Amino acid sequence: MNHDLLSLAAIFSQLSLLAFGGGNSILPEMQRQVVQVHEWMSQADFSALFALAQAAPGPNMMIVTLIGWHVAGWPGVLVTSIAKFGPSSLVTIGALHAWERFKDRPWRRYIQLGLVPITAGLVAASGLLIAEASDRTLMLAALTALVAVLSYRTRLHPLWLLAGGALIGLTGFGQ
């Protein structure tokens, strides 16, 4: 097995166990490992893969598979997918069993309350990371801020916001 495949397995199996609140919570560390530590791609390439993964139907962690493909082709796809989803799936099965076993314990509520701000912070850090990589001009940063406000303050479906962004991008706005 080549060095890149071993590195991919090590990185994504560790990240698998850290993904509290969903896969996007590990995005900053994933980006750091892939872009800065191993230099497998640029920050812009990472951002583009993330955008592609989010736009495609299916699980929102398709970026893992795309990174594996970018680094090592089909073997990379297999290694990153198993490494990312295997360990966390096993831990989840065990945790769900324990969660059900201790369903009447008051500490369960406190654990849930404590994980909410941690998860929110990790997801916010992920959003800032992608915005930083994507917003090359002040106009694009303003557009990102506008979409964030619209997402938070209205009930607009995210697909409408994506479509609006695509139309604006086709015009060359912000370049």
C-alpha positions as CSV (number, residue, x, y, z in Angstrom):
1,M,0.0,0.0,0.0
2,N,1.5,3.4,-0.9
3,H,2.2,6.2,1.5
4,D,-0.7,8.4,0.4
5,L,-3.2,5.6,1.0
6,L,-1.9,5.0,4.5
7,S,-2.0,8.7,5.2
8,L,-5.6,8.9,3.9
9,A,-6.6,6.0,6.1
10,A,-5.0,7.5,9.2
11,I,-6.4,11.0,8.6
12,F,-10.0,9.9,7.8
13,S,-10.3,7.3,10.5
14,Q,-9.3,9.9,13.1
15,L,-11.7,12.5,11.6
16,S,-14.4,9.8,11.6
17,L,-14.2,9.7,15.4
18,L,-14.3,13.5,15.8
19,A,-17.3,14.3,13.7
20,F,-19.7,15.5,16.4
21,G,-22.8,17.0,15.0
22,G,-22.2,15.8,11.4
23,G,-19.5,15.7,8.9
24,N,-19.2,19.4,8.4
25,S,-17.8,19.8,11.9
26,I,-14.5,18.2,10.8
27,L,-14.2,20.3,7.7
28,P,-11.5,22.7,9.1
29,E,-9.2,19.9,10.2
30,M,-9.9,18.0,6.9
31,Q,-8.9,21.1,5.0
32,R,-5.8,21.6,7.1
33,Q,-4.6,18.0,6.6
34,V,-5.3,17.9,2.9
35,V,-4.2,21.4,1.9
36,Q,-1.6,22.5,4.5
37,V,-0.1,19.3,5.9
38,H,0.0,17.0,2.9
39,E,-0.3,19.6,0.2
40,W,-2.4,17.3,-2.0
41,M,-4.4,20.2,-3.3
42,S,-4.8,24.0,-3.1
43,Q,-7.3,25.7,-0.8
44,A,-9.3,26.7,-3.9
45,D,-9.4,23.1,-5.1
46,F,-10.6,22.0,-1.7
47,S,-13.3,24.6,-1.8
48,A,-14.4,23.5,-5.3
49,L,-14.6,19.9,-4.2
50,F,-16.7,20.9,-1.2
51,A,-19.0,22.8,-3.4
52,L,-19.4,19.9,-5.8
53,A,-20.0,17.5,-2.9
54,Q,-22.7,19.8,-1.5
55,A,-24.4,20.3,-4.9
56,A,-24.6,16.6,-5.7
57,P,-27.4,14.5,-4.3
58,G,-26.5,12.1,-1.6
59,P,-24.6,12.3,1.7
60,N,-23.1,15.7,2.5
61,M,-19.7,14.0,3.2
62,M,-19.2,13.1,-0.4
63,I,-16.1,15.4,-0.2
64,V,-14.3,12.5,1.5
65,T,-14.7,10.3,-1.5
66,L,-13.8,13.2,-3.9
67,I,-10.6,13.8,-1.9
68,G,-9.7,10.1,-2.1
69,W,-10.3,10.2,-5.9
70,H,-8.1,13.4,-6.2
71,V,-5.3,11.9,-4.2
72,A,-5.2,8.2,-5.3
73,G,-8.0,7.4,-7.8
74,W,-10.2,4.4,-7.1
75,P,-8.0,3.0,-4.3
76,G,-8.3,6.4,-2.6
77,V,-12.0,6.4,-3.0
78,L,-12.2,3.0,-1.2
79,V,-9.7,3.9,1.5
80,T,-11.2,7.3,2.4
81,S,-14.8,6.0,2.4
82,I,-14.1,3.1,4.6
83,A,-11.8,5.1,6.9
84,K,-14.3,7.9,7.3
85,F,-17.5,5.9,7.7
86,G,-16.4,2.7,9.3
87,P,-15.1,3.8,12.7
88,S,-17.9,6.3,13.4
89,S,-20.5,3.7,12.4
90,L,-19.1,1.3,14.9
91,V,-19.0,3.9,17.7
92,T,-22.5,5.0,16.8
93,I,-23.9,1.5,17.1
94,G,-22.3,1.2,20.5
95,A,-23.4,4.6,21.6
96,L,-27.0,4.0,20.5
97,H,-27.1,0.8,22.5
98,A,-25.8,2.6,25.6
99,W,-28.1,5.6,25.0
100,E,-31.1,3.3,24.9
101,R,-29.9,1.3,28.0
102,F,-29.6,4.5,30.1
103,K,-32.7,6.2,28.6
104,D,-34.1,7.2,32.0
105,R,-30.9,8.8,33.4
106,P,-30.9,12.5,33.9
107,W,-27.3,12.9,32.7
108,R,-28.4,12.2,29.2
109,R,-30.1,15.6,28.9
110,Y,-27.0,17.4,30.2
111,I,-24.8,15.6,27.6
112,Q,-27.2,16.7,24.8
113,L,-27.2,20.3,26.1
114,G,-23.4,20.4,26.2
115,L,-22.9,19.1,22.7
116,V,-25.2,21.7,21.1
117,P,-22.7,24.7,21.4
118,I,-19.8,22.5,20.5
119,T,-21.5,21.3,17.4
120,A,-22.7,24.8,16.5
121,G,-19.1,26.2,16.9
122,L,-17.6,23.4,14.7
123,V,-20.2,23.9,11.9
124,A,-19.7,27.7,12.0
125,A,-15.9,27.2,11.8
126,S,-16.5,25.0,8.7
127,G,-18.6,27.7,7.1
128,L,-16.0,30.4,7.7
129,L,-13.3,28.1,6.3
130,I,-15.2,27.6,3.0
131,A,-16.2,31.3,2.8
132,E,-12.5,32.3,3.3
133,A,-11.4,30.0,0.5
134,S,-14.2,31.1,-1.9
135,D,-14.5,34.8,-1.3
136,R,-11.6,36.3,-3.4
137,T,-13.2,39.8,-3.6
138,L,-15.1,42.1,-1.4
139,M,-18.2,41.7,-3.6
140,L,-18.1,37.9,-3.1
141,A,-17.7,38.3,0.6
142,A,-20.7,40.6,0.7
143,L,-22.7,38.1,-1.3
144,T,-21.7,35.3,1.1
145,A,-22.8,37.5,4.0
146,L,-26.1,38.2,2.3
147,V,-26.8,34.6,1.7
148,A,-25.9,33.7,5.3
149,V,-28.4,36.3,6.5
150,L,-31.1,35.1,4.1
151,S,-30.6,31.5,5.2
152,Y,-30.8,32.5,8.8
153,R,-33.7,35.0,8.7
154,T,-36.0,33.5,6.0
155,R,-37.5,30.2,5.1
156,L,-36.0,30.2,1.6
157,H,-35.0,26.8,0.5
158,P,-31.2,26.4,0.1
159,L,-31.6,25.3,-3.5
160,W,-33.1,28.8,-4.4
161,L,-30.1,30.4,-2.8
162,L,-27.8,28.1,-4.7
163,A,-29.6,28.8,-8.0
164,G,-29.4,32.6,-7.3
165,G,-25.6,32.2,-6.6
166,A,-25.2,30.2,-9.9
167,L,-27.0,32.9,-11.9
168,I,-24.9,35.7,-10.3
169,G,-21.8,33.6,-11.0
170,L,-22.8,33.3,-14.7
171,T,-22.9,37.1,-14.9
172,G,-19.3,37.4,-13.8
173,F,-20.4,39.5,-10.8
174,G,-17.7,39.8,-8.2
175,Q,-14.8,38.7,-10.4
